[in-house]
Amino acid sequence: MERLSNKKNLLAFSAGVDSTALFFMLLAKNIKFDIAIVDYNLREQSKEEVTYALKLAKLYNKKLFVKEFPKEEKFSEKKARDFRYEFFDTIIEDENYQVLLTAHQLNDKFEWFLMQMSKGAGLTELIGLEEYEKKDKYSIYRPLLNYTKEDLQQFLDDKDIKYFIDKSNFDTKYKRNHFRQNYSDKFLNEYSAGVKRSFEYLDKDKKSLLEDVSVVNQEQLTIFNFNGEENVALRLIDKELKQRGIIISKATRDEIWLQKEIIISNKIAVSITPYQIWIAPKSTKTMTKEFKEKCRINLIPSNIRSYISSIDYVLWN
């Protein structure tokens, strides 16, 4: 957690086992941070959780940000996630935080692994959660990925620290809970040490795939030079789009590789050439014939050219 020492940090807090453990671990390390909590209005207990967050914030002199999920809005896991991260993004921009801390732990990472494996996935999708993730305006840091849920609960129990158990986490109508209750938690109870080592090996394998990648950035244009491999290309595109606030599905990844030139979410142009990937905002600016010809000669993909015309692009041959 040393990388947090000189940063302005925001903790995504829920009052559950994971985020409460992280709260007190950060205190023990003398890491400065504030907290944000979402009340989804699904359980009576959620009001008690917000009250607990208020108590901790007052006791330990932390700023607290609270937001309620609209009661009239139909709840879904995706809507909840989008709502939560829009809330965090707003706080971070308004208050100039540099790091968002989340309390994802080994059980979360392993259940994601199993869920992706059940659908069919490559190395990048299987690993999923990374300890450190760079976004456009801030970074996400997940310092608990080597701890099991059981480890964290034991930590709190040993110190007699209060936490809440969200009973909705046991409702197997949600796919994540189904995997958690039937597969991942049981497996980790017996083989957590081996799972940790396996993720270490997989992370090293993933990094080795990207060793020969170089990148050029100019304003909102990103150009990757890579080895031409599909899995490397899709990994780079997936990560870059996440930094721009766009999460893509496996179907979209497949479509990107099939088409090679595509507009994502009507916002971002992506183009794959044999050894380069171009990513830029979608643009409809009119170009002169001379400019188009210059782009053609310099092998600039057609869906990138309009954005190129709007910036002081200096990479002509």
N, C-alpha and C positions, 0 to 999 in steps of 0.2 A: 504493500500500500504506500510505499515511499513516494511513488510518482504523484500522489495526491497532495503532498505536503505544502506546495506553494501554489495550489490551484483553488479556484472557487468552485466548490462541489455542491451538488444537489442530490439528495438521496430520495429515490422513489420508495415511499414507505406505505405499508399496509396494516401494520400492527400484528401481522402473522409471525410465524417462527423465523422465517428467513430474513425479512427486513428488520425485525427487532434484534436478531443476533448481529446483523451487520451494523445497526445503530450503535450497539454497545461495544463492538469490536473497534469501530472508528473512534469512539470516545477513549478507549484504552490506548490507542495509538496517537492520541492527541491530534487527530485529523479534524480540520475545520470543515463543517458542512451544515446545510439547512435541509429541511424535509418538505415533501409534497405528498399529499394523500388524496385519493379519489373515493368518494362515497357513491356507490352504484345504486343505492336505494333498493336493494334486493332483499336485505335481511335487517331485522331489528338490531342485530348486533353491530351493524356497520356504524350506527350512531355512537356506540360505546367505543369503537375503534378510533373514530375521529376524536372523541373526548380524551382517549389515552394519548393520542398523538399531540393534542393540545397540552396535556399535562407534561409530557416529555419535553416538548419545545420550551415551555415555561421554565421547567426545572433546570434544563441544560443550556438555556439561552440560545435557542435556535429559532430562526425564522420558520414559520409554517405556512404552507400554501394549501388550501382546501378547495376542491371543486366537486359539485354533485352532478352525476349523470342524470339527464332529464327524465323525470318520471313518466312523461308521455311517450318517450322513445322506446321502441321495442328493443329489448336487450339481445345481443349476440356477442360471442367471444371476439369476433372481428371488430364490431362496432365499439366494444369496450376498449380494445387495444388501440384503435385509431383515436378514440376520445382521450385516452390516457396520454398518448404521445403528443397529441396536439396541445394538451394542457402543459406537458413538460416543455415542449418547444417554445410555447408562449412565455413561460416563466424564464427560461434560459435566455431568450432574446431580450426580454424586458429588464432582467436583473443581471445580465452579463455573466451567467455561470459558464464555466469551461468544461466541466465534467458532470455527466449524469451517472450516478451510481445505482445499479440494480442488484437485487439480491438473488439472482438466479444461481442455483447450486447444481451439484452433480446429478441429482435425480431429474432435474429439468432437462439437462443436457442429454442424459441417456434416454429419457422417454421421447425426446425429439428424434434422436437417432433411430429408435425403433419405429416411430411413426413414419419417418421418411423411408426406412427400409421396407416397410409394408407396402409402400406405393411404388417403389423402384426409384433409386436415387444414386447419384455419383458421390464422390468423396466430399465435395464442398457442401452438398445438401445434407449428407449424413452427419457431418461434424456440427453444422448449425451454429450454435452459440459460441462466440469467441470471447476471450477474456477482455480484449481491448478492440474497440471498433471506432474508427474515425468517421465522423459525420461532417456535413458541410460547415457547420458553425460551432460544433462542440464534439466531445468524445464520449462514448459510452464505455464504462468500466465495470466489469463483473468479477469482483475479487473472490467470490465464494465457489467457483466452479470445481474446486478440488474437495469441497466439503459435501458430505451427504446430508439429507434432511435430518437423519438420526443424529449426526454429529452436532448440528446446530441446536437441535432440541435439547440434547444433553448439556451443551454449553449453557443454555438458559436455565435449565433445571438446576444445574450445579450452583448457579449464582442466584437462584430463587428470583429470577426476573419474570415479570408478567408478560404474557403473549396471548393471542387469540387464535383459535382454530376455526377456520372458515369451513363450515359443514358442506357448502356447495362443492368443495374440492373432492367430495366422496360420491358425487352424483355421476354415475357412469353413462348418462345420456350424452355427456360431452366426451368427445373422442380422446382428448388428452387424459381425462380422468380414467377412462376405460383402460388405457395403456398403463397408467400409473398403478391402478389397483390390481390389475391382473398380471402384469409383466415386470415393469421396470423396478418398482420398489422391492418386490420379492427377489429379483435377481441381484440387485445391489446389496441387499442384506447379507448375501453370501459371498459375492465376488467383487466388492467395491474396489479393492486394491488392483485387481486385474483390469477392471474397466478404466481406472485412472491411467494405468500404464498404456493401455490401448489408445486412449485419446491422445496421450503424449506422442506416441508413434505416428498416429494419423496426422496430428498437427505438423510434425516434421516432414511427413510425406507431402502435405499440402504446400508447405513453404518451398520445398524443393522443386515443385512444379513451376513456381514463379521466379526462380533464381535468375533466369535470363530475360526477364521482362524489364523494359525501360519505359519511362513515361514522360510526356511533354504536356505542360499545362499552359494555356494562354487564355486569360479571362475565363469564360465558361466552356472553353474547348479543351477536351482531353484526348490525347493520342497515345495509345499503347503500342509499343513494338514488342511482338511476342513470337513464339515458335510455330504458330499456325495450328496448334492442337485445339480441338473443340472444347475440351474440358477446361483448358486454361483460359480460352476466350470467354466462355460463359461465366467462369469464376470472376474474371476482371470486370465484366459488364455488370454482373450481379452486385458486386461490391461498390462500384462507382454509382450505380443507380440508387442503392441504399443511402449513400452519402447525399444524394440529391432528393431524398425523401420518397423514393419509389421502390416498392417491393414487388418483384415479379414472380409469377408462378412457373412451375415446370413447363406448362404448355406454352407460355410466352417465351421461355428460354429456347424451347425447341423451334418455335416460329422464328426467332431471331437468327438462329443458325441456318434454318432453311432459306430464309429470304435474303439474308446478309445485309440488306438495307431496309430499315423499318423505323416507324415513329411509335414511341411508347407513351401510352396514356395521353396522346395528343399533345405531348409536352417536349419529349426528348428524342432527338434523332440519333440513331445508332447505325453504324456501318462497319462491316467486317470485310477487309481485303485479305489476301493470302497471309500477310505477316503484320498487319496493322489493324487496330480497332479505333474508330473515330466516334466520339460522343460529344454532342453539343445540343443546346436548346433548339427546338423547332423554330424555324424562321421562314417568313413568306416575303422577305424583302426582295424587290425586283432587282435583277442583275443585268448588266450590259452584256452584249454579245462578246465583247473583248474580254470581260471578266470571266465569263463562262468558258471561253476558249483557254484562258490561262489556267483555270481550274482543271480542265480536261488534260492539258499538257502535263500538269503537276500531279495527276492521278488523285485528285481530291474527290471523294465520293459525292454523287449528285445531291443527296439529301443533307449534306453538310455545307454545301457551297453558299447558300443564302446567308447562313450565320457567319461564315467566313467574311462575306462582303460587308458585314456590319461592324467588324472589329479591325484593328490595325494588325492584320496577320503578316508575320515577317518570316514565314518559313518557306517561301518560294524557292524552288531550285534556281 
